[in-house]
Amino acid sequence: MRLTYDPRHNIAYIRLCEKRAEVESLRVSDELTVDLAPDGLIYGIELLNANEQLRRGDAGTLLVINEATGERAEFPLAIGG
């Protein structure tokens, strides 16, 4: 998984796996698009107005939790806005 951010356009992309096929971009809302393969596999999620969406209620941090082990890692989001 990879999270990228373009500060010039305020867009974040969460890539869940490499694209191996053509994808369909499903617009869920004005600020959310999901890239899907024909078999339903989600390749990625695009967030417009990303600085607002990524900072909602979390004080600007990304929390990663391994549900199997309980291990947690917290990373500050250096997103302007």
C-alpha positions in Angstrom: 0.0 0.0 0.0 1.2 3.5 -0.8 -0.1 6.9 0.1 0.9 9.8 -2.1 0.0 13.5 -1.9 0.2 16.3 -4.6 0.2 19.6 -2.7 -0.1 21.6 -5.9 -3.5 20.1 -6.6 -4.4 19.0 -3.0 -5.0 15.4 -4.2 -4.0 12.2 -2.3 -4.0 8.7 -3.7 -4.1 5.5 -1.7 -2.7 2.8 -3.9 -3.7 -0.6 -2.6 -2.0 -2.6 -5.4 -0.3 -2.2 -8.8 -2.7 -1.8 -11.7 -2.5 -5.0 -13.8 -5.6 -4.4 -15.9 -7.8 -1.6 -17.1 -9.7 0.0 -14.3 -13.0 1.9 -14.0 -13.0 5.0 -12.0 -16.1 5.1 -9.9 -16.9 8.6 -8.6 -18.4 8.1 -5.1 -18.7 11.9 -4.3 -17.2 15.2 -5.4 -14.1 14.4 -3.4 -13.8 10.6 -3.6 -13.0 8.3 -6.6 -12.4 4.6 -6.4 -10.4 2.7 -9.1 -11.9 -0.8 -9.7 -10.9 -3.7 -11.9 -13.5 -5.6 -13.8 -13.5 -8.3 -11.2 -14.2 -5.8 -8.4 -10.7 -5.6 -7.0 -10.0 -2.1 -5.7 -6.7 -0.7 -7.0 -6.8 2.7 -5.4 -8.7 5.6 -3.8 -8.3 9.2 -4.9 -9.1 12.0 -2.4 -9.7 15.5 -3.7 -9.5 18.3 -1.1 -7.1 15.8 0.6 -5.8 18.0 3.3 -9.3 18.4 4.8 -10.2 14.7 4.4 -6.9 13.3 5.9 -7.0 15.6 8.9 -10.6 15.1 10.0 -10.6 14.4 13.7 -7.0 13.0 13.9 -4.9 16.1 14.5 -3.0 15.5 11.3 -1.6 12.0 12.0 -1.8 8.7 10.1 -2.3 5.7 12.4 -1.5 2.3 11.0 -2.7 -0.7 13.1 -1.8 -4.4 12.4 -5.0 -6.0 13.6 -3.3 -9.4 13.9 -0.6 -8.3 16.2 -2.0 -5.1 17.7 1.2 -3.3 16.6 0.6 0.4 16.0 2.6 3.1 14.2 1.7 6.7 14.1 3.1 9.2 11.5 2.5 12.9 11.3 1.0 14.1 8.0 3.0 17.0 6.6 0.1 18.4 4.5 -0.2 22.1 4.1 -3.5 23.9 4.1 
